[in-house]
């Protein structure tokens, strides 16, 4: 927050300075949002530890590989379920951007 305030100088600025300031603010907001998301994931992992279910995939109930947990201690899914989840998400994203009418209407003639 202090970093964002430091960017809000009362000095007269040209459009280039304003653009640079806005881009810097946007980057700081993105970094802050990412840090908050990571903290939430860590909090969930700690709660799962307290509940005795840390290291168990939320989707299939199988144990998560310890090497995966070493790399991503906040992960909630085994590699197989994470991969399936990402494939479904990508397929959904592709369907949003695909042509809703893949068969064009042909004019008679």
NUMIRO-469322 format. One record per residue: x, y, z of N, C-alpha, C in turn; residue number from 0; residue in three letters; chain. Coordinates in Angstrom, 2 decimals. Example, Ala and Ser with C-alpha at 12.3 -4.5 7.8 and 13.67 -1.06 7.14 Angstrom:
% NUMIRO-469322
{{13.19, -5.69, 7.80}, {12.30, -4.50, 7.80}, {13.20, -3.30, 7.80}, 0, 'ALA', 'A'}
{{12.85, -2.25, 7.08}, {13.67, -1.06, 7.14}, {12.90, 0.03, 7.87}, 1, 'SER', 'A'}
***
This chain:
% NUMIRO-469322
{{0.82, -1.19, 0.00}, {0.00, 0.00, 0.00}, {0.87, 1.25, 0.00}, 0, 'UNK', 'A'}
{{1.95, 1.25, 0.78}, {2.85, 2.38, 0.79}, {3.50, 2.59, -0.56}, 1, 'UNK', 'A'}
{{3.78, 1.49, -1.26}, {4.37, 1.59, -2.59}, {3.41, 2.28, -3.55}, 2, 'UNK', 'A'}
{{2.12, 1.97, -3.43}, {1.13, 2.59, -4.30}, {1.01, 4.07, -3.99}, 3, 'UNK', 'A'}
{{1.01, 4.42, -2.73}, {0.93, 5.83, -2.35}, {2.15, 6.60, -2.85}, 4, 'UNK', 'A'}
{{3.31, 5.98, -2.80}, {4.52, 6.63, -3.28}, {4.42, 6.96, -4.76}, 5, 'UNK', 'A'}
{{3.64, 6.19, -5.49}, {3.46, 6.46, -6.91}, {2.54, 7.65, -7.16}, 6, 'UNK', 'A'}
{{1.72, 8.00, -6.16}, {0.78, 9.11, -6.29}, {1.43, 10.42, -5.90}, 7, 'UNK', 'A'}
{{2.28, 10.90, -6.74}, {2.96, 12.17, -6.50}, {2.08, 13.30, -7.00}, 8, 'UNK', 'A'}
{{2.18, 14.46, -6.36}, {1.38, 15.63, -6.75}, {2.06, 16.42, -7.87}, 9, 'UNK', 'A'}
{{3.22, 15.97, -8.30}, {3.94, 16.66, -9.36}, {3.14, 16.63, -10.66}, 10, 'UNK', 'A'}
{{3.29, 17.72, -11.42}, {2.66, 17.75, -12.74}, {3.31, 16.68, -13.60}, 11, 'UNK', 'A'}
{{2.48, 15.93, -14.31}, {2.99, 14.82, -15.11}, {2.43, 14.91, -16.52}, 12, 'UNK', 'A'}
{{3.21, 14.41, -17.44}, {2.68, 14.30, -18.79}, {2.02, 12.94, -18.94}, 13, 'UNK', 'A'}
{{1.46, 12.69, -20.10}, {0.72, 11.44, -20.33}, {1.62, 10.21, -20.20}, 14, 'UNK', 'A'}
{{2.88, 10.33, -20.60}, {3.81, 9.22, -20.46}, {4.05, 8.85, -19.01}, 15, 'UNK', 'A'}
{{4.22, 9.89, -18.16}, {4.41, 9.65, -16.73}, {3.17, 9.01, -16.12}, 16, 'UNK', 'A'}
{{2.00, 9.49, -16.52}, {0.75, 8.93, -15.99}, {0.58, 7.46, -16.40}, 17, 'UNK', 'A'}
{{0.92, 7.16, -17.64}, {0.84, 5.76, -18.10}, {1.79, 4.87, -17.31}, 18, 'UNK', 'A'}
{{3.01, 5.36, -17.11}, {3.99, 4.58, -16.35}, {3.52, 4.36, -14.91}, 19, 'UNK', 'A'}
{{2.96, 5.40, -14.31}, {2.45, 5.29, -12.95}, {1.32, 4.28, -12.88}, 20, 'UNK', 'A'}
{{0.40, 4.35, -13.85}, {-0.73, 3.42, -13.86}, {-0.26, 1.98, -14.06}, 21, 'UNK', 'A'}
{{0.71, 1.77, -14.93}, {1.23, 0.42, -15.14}, {1.91, -0.10, -13.87}, 22, 'UNK', 'A'}
{{2.64, 0.77, -13.19}, {3.30, 0.37, -11.94}, {2.28, 0.00, -10.87}, 23, 'UNK', 'A'}
{{1.22, 0.79, -10.77}, {0.15, 0.49, -9.80}, {-0.51, -0.84, -10.13}, 24, 'UNK', 'A'}
{{-0.79, -1.05, -11.41}, {-1.42, -2.30, -11.82}, {-0.54, -3.50, -11.47}, 25, 'UNK', 'A'}
{{0.75, -3.37, -11.69}, {1.68, -4.45, -11.35}, {1.69, -4.71, -9.85}, 26, 'UNK', 'A'}
{{1.68, -3.66, -9.05}, {1.65, -3.83, -7.59}, {0.35, -4.49, -7.14}, 27, 'UNK', 'A'}
{{-0.78, -4.09, -7.73}, {-2.06, -4.71, -7.38}, {-2.05, -6.20, -7.73}, 28, 'UNK', 'A'}
{{-1.50, -6.54, -8.91}, {-1.42, -7.94, -9.31}, {-0.55, -8.74, -8.35}, 29, 'UNK', 'A'}
{{0.60, -8.18, -7.96}, {1.49, -8.86, -7.02}, {0.80, -9.07, -5.67}, 30, 'UNK', 'A'}
{{0.09, -8.05, -5.22}, {-0.62, -8.16, -3.94}, {-1.71, -9.22, -4.01}, 31, 'UNK', 'A'}
{{-2.46, -9.25, -5.11}, {-3.51, -10.25, -5.27}, {-2.92, -11.66, -5.29}, 32, 'UNK', 'A'}
{{-1.78, -11.83, -5.97}, {-1.13, -13.14, -6.04}, {-0.65, -13.57, -4.65}, 33, 'UNK', 'A'}
{{-0.10, -12.64, -3.91}, {0.36, -12.96, -2.54}, {-0.81, -13.36, -1.65}, 34, 'UNK', 'A'}
{{-1.92, -12.66, -1.78}, {-3.11, -13.01, -0.98}, {-3.63, -14.39, -1.35}, 35, 'UNK', 'A'}
{{-3.64, -14.69, -2.64}, {-4.09, -16.01, -3.10}, {-3.19, -17.10, -2.53}, 36, 'UNK', 'A'}
{{-1.89, -16.88, -2.56}, {-0.94, -17.86, -2.02}, {-1.14, -18.03, -0.51}, 37, 'UNK', 'A'}
{{-1.37, -16.95, 0.21}, {-1.62, -17.04, 1.65}, {-2.89, -17.83, 1.94}, 38, 'UNK', 'A'}
{{-3.93, -17.62, 1.13}, {-5.17, -18.39, 1.32}, {-4.91, -19.88, 1.10}, 39, 'UNK', 'A'}
{{-4.13, -20.22, 0.07}, {-3.83, -21.62, -0.20}, {-3.02, -22.23, 0.95}, 40, 'UNK', 'A'}
{{-2.09, -21.47, 1.51}, {-1.30, -21.96, 2.63}, {-2.19, -22.15, 3.85}, 41, 'UNK', 'A'}
{{-3.11, -21.21, 4.08}, {-4.05, -21.35, 5.21}, {-4.89, -22.62, 5.06}, 42, 'UNK', 'A'}
{{-5.35, -22.89, 3.84}, {-6.14, -24.11, 3.60}, {-5.29, -25.34, 3.86}, 43, 'UNK', 'A'}
{{-4.03, -25.32, 3.43}, {-3.13, -26.46, 3.68}, {-2.93, -26.67, 5.17}, 44, 'UNK', 'A'}
{{-2.76, -25.58, 5.92}, {-2.59, -25.71, 7.38}, {-3.86, -26.27, 8.03}, 45, 'UNK', 'A'}
{{-5.00, -25.84, 7.55}, {-6.27, -26.37, 8.07}, {-6.39, -27.86, 7.76}, 46, 'UNK', 'A'}
{{-5.96, -28.25, 6.56}, {-5.99, -29.67, 6.19}, {-5.03, -30.47, 7.08}, 47, 'UNK', 'A'}
{{-3.89, -29.87, 7.43}, {-2.95, -30.55, 8.35}, {-3.61, -30.77, 9.70}, 48, 'UNK', 'A'}
{{-4.25, -29.72, 10.20}, {-4.91, -29.82, 11.50}, {-6.02, -30.88, 11.48}, 49, 'UNK', 'A'}
{{-6.68, -31.00, 10.31}, {-7.76, -31.97, 10.17}, {-7.29, -33.37, 9.82}, 50, 'UNK', 'A'}
{{-5.98, -33.53, 9.64}, {-5.44, -34.85, 9.33}, {-5.66, -35.30, 7.89}, 51, 'UNK', 'A'}
{{-5.98, -34.37, 7.02}, {-6.23, -34.75, 5.63}, {-5.22, -34.11, 4.67}, 52, 'UNK', 'A'}
{{-4.16, -33.56, 5.20}, {-3.12, -32.99, 4.35}, {-2.47, -34.11, 3.55}, 53, 'UNK', 'A'}
{{-2.26, -33.87, 2.26}, {-1.62, -34.87, 1.40}, {-2.59, -35.84, 0.78}, 54, 'UNK', 'A'}
{{-3.89, -35.59, 0.96}, {-4.92, -36.43, 0.36}, {-5.63, -35.60, -0.71}, 55, 'UNK', 'A'}
{{-5.74, -36.14, -1.91}, {-6.37, -35.43, -3.02}, {-7.84, -35.17, -2.72}, 56, 'UNK', 'A'}
{{-8.26, -33.93, -2.89}, {-9.66, -33.58, -2.64}, {-10.60, -34.17, -3.68}, 57, 'UNK', 'A'}
{{-10.09, -34.50, -4.86}, {-10.95, -35.01, -5.92}, {-11.14, -36.52, -5.85}, 58, 'UNK', 'A'}
{{-10.04, -37.26, -5.73}, {-10.15, -38.72, -5.80}, {-9.92, -39.41, -4.45}, 59, 'UNK', 'A'}
{{-9.38, -38.70, -3.48}, {-9.15, -39.28, -2.16}, {-7.85, -40.07, -2.04}, 60, 'UNK', 'A'}
{{-7.07, -40.13, -3.11}, {-5.79, -40.85, -3.08}, {-4.72, -39.95, -2.45}, 61, 'UNK', 'A'}
{{-3.64, -40.58, -1.98}, {-2.52, -39.82, -1.44}, {-1.84, -39.03, -2.55}, 62, 'UNK', 'A'}
{{-1.43, -37.81, -2.23}, {-0.67, -36.98, -3.16}, {0.79, -37.38, -3.02}, 63, 'UNK', 'A'}
{{1.47, -37.52, -4.14}, {2.88, -37.90, -4.15}, {3.68, -36.92, -3.27}, 64, 'UNK', 'A'}
{{4.50, -37.44, -2.36}, {5.29, -36.57, -1.48}, {6.21, -35.60, -2.25}, 65, 'UNK', 'A'}
{{6.70, -36.00, -3.40}, {7.52, -35.09, -4.20}, {6.71, -33.90, -4.68}, 66, 'UNK', 'A'}
{{5.44, -34.15, -5.02}, {4.55, -33.04, -5.42}, {4.31, -32.12, -4.23}, 67, 'UNK', 'A'}
{{4.11, -32.71, -3.06}, {3.89, -31.89, -1.87}, {5.14, -31.08, -1.50}, 68, 'UNK', 'A'}
{{6.32, -31.66, -1.75}, {7.56, -30.91, -1.51}, {7.62, -29.68, -2.41}, 69, 'UNK', 'A'}
{{7.20, -29.84, -3.66}, {7.25, -28.75, -4.63}, {6.13, -27.74, -4.41}, 70, 'UNK', 'A'}
{{4.94, -28.24, -4.10}, {3.75, -27.40, -3.91}, {3.02, -27.83, -2.64}, 71, 'UNK', 'A'}
{{3.48, -27.42, -1.47}, {2.88, -27.91, -0.23}, {1.41, -27.52, -0.05}, 72, 'UNK', 'A'}
{{0.94, -26.55, -0.79}, {-0.45, -26.12, -0.67}, {-1.37, -26.81, -1.68}, 73, 'UNK', 'A'}
{{-0.83, -27.73, -2.49}, {-1.66, -28.36, -3.50}, {-2.78, -29.17, -2.86}, 74, 'UNK', 'A'}
{{-3.92, -29.17, -3.54}, {-5.08, -29.90, -3.02}, {-5.38, -31.14, -3.85}, 75, 'UNK', 'A'}
{{-4.66, -31.30, -4.97}, {-4.97, -32.39, -5.89}, {-3.73, -33.19, -6.25}, 76, 'UNK', 'A'}
{{-3.93, -34.48, -6.51}, {-2.83, -35.29, -7.04}, {-2.57, -34.83, -8.47}, 77, 'UNK', 'A'}
{{-1.47, -35.26, -9.03}, {-1.08, -34.81, -10.36}, {-2.11, -35.21, -11.42}, 78, 'UNK', 'A'}
{{-2.63, -36.43, -11.32}, {-3.62, -36.90, -12.30}, {-4.89, -36.05, -12.26}, 79, 'UNK', 'A'}
{{-5.41, -35.77, -11.07}, {-6.62, -34.96, -10.96}, {-6.37, -33.51, -11.36}, 80, 'UNK', 'A'}
{{-5.21, -32.98, -11.02}, {-4.87, -31.62, -11.42}, {-4.81, -31.51, -12.94}, 81, 'UNK', 'A'}
{{-4.20, -32.51, -13.57}, {-4.11, -32.53, -15.02}, {-5.51, -32.58, -15.65}, 82, 'UNK', 'A'}
{{-6.38, -33.43, -15.13}, {-7.75, -33.53, -15.64}, {-8.50, -32.21, -15.46}, 83, 'UNK', 'A'}
{{-8.33, -31.60, -14.30}, {-8.97, -30.33, -14.01}, {-8.52, -29.27, -15.01}, 84, 'UNK', 'A'}
{{-7.22, -29.19, -15.28}, {-6.69, -28.20, -16.21}, {-7.15, -28.46, -17.63}, 85, 'UNK', 'A'}
{{-7.26, -29.73, -18.03}, {-7.75, -30.06, -19.37}, {-9.20, -29.62, -19.53}, 86, 'UNK', 'A'}
{{-10.03, -29.87, -18.51}, {-11.44, -29.44, -18.58}, {-11.54, -27.92, -18.65}, 87, 'UNK', 'A'}
{{-10.72, -27.23, -17.85}, {-10.74, -25.77, -17.84}, {-10.34, -25.23, -19.22}, 88, 'UNK', 'A'}
{{-9.32, -25.82, -19.81}, {-8.87, -25.38, -21.14}, {-9.94, -25.67, -22.19}, 89, 'UNK', 'A'}
{{-10.59, -26.82, -22.10}, {-11.67, -27.15, -23.04}, {-12.82, -26.17, -22.90}, 90, 'UNK', 'A'}
{{-13.15, -25.81, -21.65}, {-14.21, -24.82, -21.42}, {-13.82, -23.46, -22.00}, 91, 'UNK', 'A'}
{{-12.57, -23.09, -21.81}, {-12.09, -21.81, -22.33}, {-12.15, -21.81, -23.86}, 92, 'UNK', 'A'}
{{-11.76, -22.93, -24.47}, {-11.79, -23.02, -25.93}, {-13.22, -22.94, -26.45}, 93, 'UNK', 'A'}
{{-14.17, -23.55, -25.74}, {-15.55, -23.54, -26.21}, {-16.16, -22.15, -26.13}, 94, 'UNK', 'A'}
{{-15.68, -21.33, -25.21}, {-16.17, -19.96, -25.11}, {-15.75, -19.16, -26.33}, 95, 'UNK', 'A'}
{{-14.55, -19.43, -26.84}, {-14.04, -18.67, -27.97}, {-14.27, -19.32, -29.32}, 96, 'UNK', 'A'}
{{-14.89, -20.49, -29.32}, {-15.10, -21.17, -30.60}, {-16.35, -20.61, -31.28}, 97, 'UNK', 'A'}
{{-16.45, -20.88, -32.56}, {-17.57, -20.42, -33.36}, {-18.82, -21.19, -32.93}, 98, 'UNK', 'A'}
{{-19.87, -20.48, -32.49}, {-21.09, -21.19, -32.05}, {-21.80, -21.88, -33.19}, 99, 'UNK', 'A'}
{{-21.51, -21.49, -34.43}, {-22.14, -22.12, -35.60}, {-21.04, -22.61, -36.54}, 100, 'UNK', 'A'}
{{-20.50, -23.79, -36.27}, {-19.37, -24.27, -37.08}, {-19.74, -24.59, -38.53}, 101, 'UNK', 'A'}
{{-21.02, -24.74, -38.83}, {-21.47, -25.05, -40.19}, {-22.07, -23.80, -40.81}, 102, 'UNK', 'A'}
{{-21.31, -23.10, -41.63}, {-21.84, -21.86, -42.22}, {-23.00, -22.18, -43.17}, 103, 'UNK', 'A'}
{{-23.91, -21.24, -43.22}, {-25.05, -21.37, -44.12}, {-24.59, -21.03, -45.52}, 104, 'UNK', 'A'}
{{-24.88, -21.90, -46.48}, {-24.49, -21.67, -47.86}, {-25.68, -21.06, -48.61}, 105, 'UNK', 'A'}
{{-25.34, -20.08, -49.41}, {-26.38, -19.46, -50.22}, {-26.63, -20.33, -51.45}, 106, 'UNK', 'A'}
{{-27.89, -20.46, -51.78}, {-28.24, -21.22, -52.99}, {-27.86, -20.39, -54.21}, 107, 'UNK', 'A'}
{{-27.44, -21.06, -55.22}, {-27.21, -20.26, -56.38}, {-26.26, -20.77, -57.30}, 108, 'UNK', 'A'}
***
